[in-house]
Amino acid sequence: MHLHSHLRSTEEIVRQYDGGIPFALWLKNYFRQYKKFGSKDRKIVSDLCFCFYRLGGMLQAETIENRLLVAQFLCHAESPFINQFQPDWLARKEAPVEQKIEVIDNANLLSLFPFTRELSKEIDSAAFAASHLVQPDLFLRLRPAYAKTVLQKLRDASLSFSVEGDCVRLPNNSKVDEVIELDKEAVVQDKSSQKVLDALQHQTPNSKLQAMRLAAAREPGDGHRSNYIFSRKRRLIIMQLFKNKLR
């Protein structure tokens, strides 16, 4: 497939997706249904899609194709789509997002995130909006019994990473599934989720409180959001959130 075909395919995907299920799962099913996409095609089209959705509410009046190109420009320093279809933007390809956006007609960075007025005063609204255009790093939660093994495997594979407690940060494109046994030696989990109970545990340094967070999978049509279980000695408190109601 050439660049025009990738754009057309991505535009069709964006038109079809209705938000009924998580996009990553929907896209996987889409590729399974349409066998014309090779591995390289899937990678390129996936990137086009995810960059497109990073634009949020920006340039809603523009065509999907134009927004796809804007997304490539804002999310990447190098993109074959910009090289071919928007060469005038290349002079700022490595510039900060705030400078890149100056060459795009009618673009407003703050329109990317629709709730800037609800942000705390301490938060820089423009910087916060711009952060949505950056692909987050990959985070692993180490299984205690395999921590040393995982770190050694990552070193042996010459992967760049940093460690904070049981949390390992790597570039998002790191192929960790080819290096370690995911879900056995380590689990893919964002840093915020890993740290969610730190404050609670620090407040009870001398207690025997043990806390565990369970993020339950959600089935389509199921109102189940998540479970938090805290156990102290023989007492068990279970909090379940169903459809945003605490029961």
C-alpha positions in Angstrom: 0.0 0.0 0.0 1.3 3.5 -0.8 0.7 6.7 1.2 -2.6 7.6 -0.5 -4.0 4.2 0.2 -3.0 4.4 3.9 -4.8 7.8 4.2 -7.9 6.4 2.5 -8.0 3.3 4.7 -7.5 5.4 7.8 -10.3 7.8 6.8 -12.6 4.8 6.4 -11.7 3.4 9.8 -12.3 6.7 11.5 -15.7 7.0 9.8 -16.7 3.5 10.9 -15.6 3.6 14.5 -18.5 4.5 16.8 -16.8 4.4 20.2 -18.8 1.4 21.3 -15.7 -0.5 22.5 -12.1 0.6 23.1 -10.5 1.6 19.9 -7.5 -0.6 20.2 -9.7 -3.7 20.4 -12.0 -2.5 17.6 -9.0 -1.9 15.3 -7.6 -5.3 16.0 -10.9 -6.8 15.0 -11.0 -4.6 11.9 -7.6 -5.8 10.7 -8.7 -9.4 11.4 -11.7 -8.9 9.1 -9.8 -7.2 6.3 -6.8 -9.4 5.4 -5.4 -6.9 2.8 -3.3 -5.1 5.6 0.1 -6.6 6.0 2.1 -6.1 9.2 3.8 -2.9 7.9 0.4 -1.5 6.7 -1.2 -2.2 10.1 1.6 -0.4 11.9 1.3 2.7 9.6 -2.5 2.8 9.7 -2.6 2.3 13.4 -0.2 5.2 13.9 -2.3 7.4 11.7 -5.4 6.5 13.7 -4.0 7.1 17.1 -2.3 10.4 16.2 -5.7 11.5 14.7 -7.5 10.9 18.0 -4.8 12.7 19.9 -6.1 15.9 18.2 -9.1 15.8 20.4 -11.4 18.7 19.6 -8.9 20.6 17.4 -9.9 21.6 13.9 -13.2 19.8 14.0 -14.4 21.7 10.9 -11.6 20.3 8.7 -11.7 17.2 6.6 -10.6 13.9 8.1 -7.7 13.8 5.7 -6.5 17.3 6.7 -6.7 16.4 10.3 -4.7 13.2 9.7 -1.9 15.3 8.2 -2.0 17.8 11.0 -1.8 15.0 13.5 1.2 13.5 11.8 2.9 16.9 11.9 2.2 17.6 15.5 2.9 14.1 16.8 6.1 13.3 14.9 9.3 15.0 13.9 9.6 12.8 10.8 6.6 11.6 8.7 6.5 10.5 5.1 3.0 11.9 4.9 4.3 15.4 5.7 7.2 15.0 3.3 4.8 14.2 0.4 1.7 16.2 1.2 2.7 19.2 3.3 6.4 19.9 2.5 5.9 23.6 3.5 5.7 22.4 7.1 9.1 20.7 7.1 10.9 23.8 8.2 9.4 23.3 11.7 9.3 19.6 11.8 11.5 19.5 14.9 10.1 22.6 16.6 8.0 22.5 19.8 4.3 21.9 19.3 3.6 25.5 20.2 5.7 26.7 17.3 4.4 24.0 14.9 0.8 25.0 15.4 1.6 28.5 14.2 1.8 27.3 10.6 -1.6 25.5 10.7 -4.5 27.7 9.7 -7.3 28.0 12.4 -5.5 25.7 14.8 -5.9 26.4 18.5 -4.0 24.3 20.9 -6.4 24.9 23.8 -9.3 23.4 21.6 -7.6 20.0 21.8 -8.7 19.5 25.4 -12.3 20.7 26.0 -12.1 21.1 29.8 -9.3 23.6 30.2 -11.5 25.8 32.4 -11.9 23.0 34.9 -8.1 22.6 35.3 -6.5 23.8 38.6 -4.9 27.2 38.4 -1.5 25.7 38.9 -1.7 23.7 35.7 -0.4 25.3 32.5 -3.4 24.8 30.1 -1.4 25.0 26.9 1.3 22.6 28.2 -1.3 20.2 29.4 -3.1 20.2 26.0 0.2 19.8 24.2 1.0 16.7 26.3 -1.8 14.9 24.7 0.1 14.9 21.4 3.0 12.9 22.9 2.8 9.2 23.0 3.3 8.1 26.6 6.1 5.8 27.7 5.6 2.1 28.3 5.4 1.2 32.0 5.9 -2.3 33.5 5.1 -3.4 37.1 7.7 -5.9 38.2 6.6 -9.1 39.8 8.7 -9.2 43.0 10.0 -12.7 42.4 11.2 -11.9 38.9 12.5 -8.3 39.4 16.2 -9.1 39.0 15.5 -11.5 36.1 13.5 -8.9 34.2 16.0 -6.1 34.7 18.9 -8.4 33.5 16.9 -9.4 30.4 16.3 -5.8 29.5 20.0 -5.0 29.9 20.9 -8.1 27.8 18.5 -6.9 25.1 20.2 -3.4 25.2 16.8 -1.7 25.9 16.8 1.8 27.3 14.9 1.9 30.6 14.7 3.5 34.1 13.5 2.0 37.3 11.6 3.5 40.2 10.8 0.8 42.8 8.8 -1.9 41.0 8.0 0.5 38.1 10.0 0.3 34.9 9.8 3.0 32.2 10.7 2.3 28.6 10.1 3.9 25.2 6.7 3.0 23.9 8.0 1.1 20.9 10.1 -1.3 23.1 9.3 -4.9 22.1 9.3 -6.2 25.7 7.1 -9.1 24.7 10.1 -10.5 22.8 12.4 -10.2 25.8 10.4 -11.1 28.9 7.4 -13.2 29.8 4.6 -10.6 30.2 1.9 -11.3 32.8 4.3 -13.7 34.5 7.5 -11.7 35.1 6.0 -8.3 34.7 2.7 -6.6 33.9 2.1 -3.7 31.6 0.5 -1.0 33.8 0.6 2.8 33.7 2.6 4.5 36.4 -0.4 6.3 37.9 -2.2 3.0 38.5 0.9 1.6 40.1 1.2 4.5 42.5 -2.5 4.9 43.3 -2.1 3.5 46.8 1.3 4.9 47.8 -0.3 7.8 49.7 -2.4 5.4 51.8 0.5 3.1 52.6 2.7 6.1 53.6 0.1 7.3 56.1 0.1 3.9 57.9 3.8 3.1 58.1 3.5 1.1 61.4 0.4 -0.8 60.6 0.0 -4.2 59.1 -2.3 -2.8 56.4 -1.9 -4.5 53.1 -3.5 -3.0 50.1 -4.1 -4.4 46.6 -5.6 -2.8 43.6 -7.7 -4.9 41.2 -8.5 -3.5 37.8 -11.2 -5.7 36.5 -11.8 -6.2 32.8 -15.0 -4.6 31.6 -17.3 -6.5 29.3 -19.4 -4.6 26.7 -22.7 -3.7 28.4 -21.4 -4.4 31.8 -21.5 -1.5 34.2 -18.6 -2.9 36.2 -15.8 -0.4 36.5 -13.3 -1.5 39.0 -12.7 -3.2 42.4 -10.6 -1.9 45.2 -9.9 -4.3 48.0 -8.3 -3.3 51.3 -7.7 -6.0 54.0 -6.6 -5.4 57.5 -6.2 -8.5 59.7 -9.5 -10.3 59.2 -11.6 -7.4 58.1 -12.4 -6.9 54.5 -13.8 -3.8 52.9 -14.9 -4.1 49.3 -15.7 -1.0 47.3 -17.3 -1.6 43.9 -18.2 1.1 41.5 -21.1 0.4 39.2 -22.1 2.9 36.6 -20.5 5.7 38.7 -22.5 4.8 41.8 -21.0 3.7 45.0 -22.8 0.8 46.5 
